[in-house]
Amino acid sequence: MTVEEPTEHLVPAPERTPDEVLIAGEWRPGGGAPFETVDPATGRTLAVLRGADAADVDEAARRAAQAAADPAWRRLPAHRRARLLHRIADLVEAAAERLADLQTADTGKCRGETLALVHSAAATFRYTAAALETAEDALTPARGDCVTLSLHEPIGVIGAITPWNSPIASDAQKLAPALAAGNAVLLKPAEWTPLVALALGRIVRQALAEARLPTGLLSVLPGPGAVTGDAIVRHPAVGKIAFTGGTRTGRALAHIAADKLMPVSLELGGKSPTVVLEDADLEQALAGVMFGIFSSSGQSCIAGSRLFIARSRYDDFLGELVARTEKLRVGPGTDPATQVAPLVHHRHRDGVAAHVDRARADGARVLCGGAPPEGERYRDGAYYLPTVLDGLPHSAPACQEEIFGPVLVALPFDDEDDLVAQANDTVYGLACGLWTRSAATAWRLARRIDAGTVWVNTYKQFSGSTPFGGMKDSGLGREKGRDGLRAYQRQKSLYWGTAGDPLPWARG
C-alpha cells in the first residue's frame, strides 16, 4: 500500500512500516520484491518495503533529467540554492530526535552516536551552502584578443549510493554537494538500513515544495544493489556515480563508469593502522585505540583495526588494553550505558564471527571476546563481543582483510622502517592513527604511511571543510571541503573575443 505523507510530523516513527519509494516527489510502492529491515538489537521487523525495480529507476532518472534542466532550477542563483540547503538543515535539526530514534532502530547504533550523525548531516548542508555562496569561477590570463573564463556547470543527474553503517551522514555527504552544484539526485540507501533515507527524502521534498522548485530533483530508491543499484549506474541519464561501500562493488561500478565515460567517486574499504610508539602517552593511546576500533561496533571504513605497538611496550600496553576492553558495556543502542551496540544485521554478525574463527584456525590468540555475548538480553540480537587478537603474521587474512566489526589485531614493530613496511603492506590506504609525543616522528610517519587521512594523538575526528578519501583499493576521489562541490560539476572554458576583426584571413 502507499502510505500517505503525514502532515503532523516530518518523519515516520520507528514502529511504522512504510512500503514506499520516492520517485520525483511522489510516494508509491516500489515495483520490486518485498524485503524486510529489522532492529538488530531484537530481531524485530521494523518495516516491509517493496524495493525500486528497473522501471522505477527509469522513471526516476527521466524525471530527474527533466528537473535538472528546468529553468526554475538550472538558472537559480547560487545564493538561492544555498538558501534551500539551509532550509533542509533547519528541518533536519527540527526532526533530530526522531531521526536519531529511527536510525538507532534501523542500524542498532548507540543513540548518542545516531544523534551526532543527524547533527553532522545538518552541518554538512550548512557548510556546503557556505561553500556554494563563496565559490568563484576564474578569469584566466588571456593569450590574445579575448577574455578567457573557466566556468563550472552541473553534470545533470547524480546516482548516490550510500552504506548502512552511517546512513544519514553519508546521505548528506553526497546529497548536499550534488544539489548545491545544480544537479538532480537518485539516492539509493543500503538495503539493510533504508528508513532514515526515506525520512530525509520527506524533508528534502518539503523544502523543495516550499521553494517552488521541481520535486523531481530527488528520488529515494531503496532496494537490492544487484537490481536497484545496477539500474541506476547503467541508466543513460545518470552522469556521475558517488558510491560509498565495499571495494569489490566499487571496482565493478568503476568498470561500468568507464564504459559510459562517466565520472565516479568511490569511498571504499580500509584496514587502517593505529600506531603506539615508544614515547606515546599511554592513557591517551589506550582511549584512542579503543575508540578507533570499538566505537560504532567496529563498523566503520576508517576503523583502526590493525594495532602496531613498539616492541618494548607491547606486553604492557596490550595487557592493559585487553583488561579495559573486557569491561566495555555491550547492549542495545537505546541504553545510554551501552558502549558497544549490536552489529547491523545477523548475517553480518555471522560474517564477523567467521573471520574470527578463521583467525583461530590460523593460530591467533583470542585475548578477549571472540564470540557473541551470552544471556537472555542478547539472545535475539546481532551482538558480538569486542575482540582482540594477536600471534598472527602480518600476512594472515585477519591482518589483511576488512572485517568491519569489533575485532582488533595487534602486532609488534621494531623500528620506523619495520613499522612503515608493515603498515603499507595492504591493498588499502584509507586512514591511520599515530600516538606519539614527538612532532618530528609524527610528521615523518604521516608522510611515509599510505593513507588518505592521518590522525595524530586523536582518531575518527572529522571536519566538513577537510577533504576525505582513500588511496589504493580504498577508493577514488575526495568528498568534503570546498572541492567537494566541484566534484559534482563539469568545467567549461569560455573565450570572448575583443578584437574588432579577430579572423582577418577569412575575409577574402
Secondary structure, 3 states (H helix, E strand, C coil): CCCCCCCCCCCCCCCCCCCEEEECCEEEECCCCEEEEECCCCCCEEEEEECCCHHHHHHHHHHHHHHHHCHHHHCCCHHHHHHHHHHHHHHHHHCHHHHHHHHHHHHCCCHHHHHHHHHHHHHHHHHHHHHHHHCCCEEECCCCCEEEEEEEEECCEEEEECCCCCHHHHHHHHHHHHHHCCCEEEEECCCCCCHHHHHHHHHHHHHHHHCCCCHHHEEECCCCHHHHHHHHHHCCCCCEEEEECCHHHHHHHHHHHHHHCCCEEEECCCCCEEEECCCCCHHHHHHHHHHHHHHHHHCCCCCCCEEEEEHHHHHHHHHHHHHHHCCCCECCCCCCCCCECCCCCHHHHHHHHHHHHHHHHCCCEEEECCCCCCCHHHCCCCCCCCEEEECCCCCCHHHHCCCCCCEEEEEEECCHHHHHHHHCCCCEECEEEEECCCHHHHHHHHHHCCCCEEEECCCCCCCCCCCECCEECCEECCECCCHHHHCCEEEEEEEEECCCCCCHHHHC
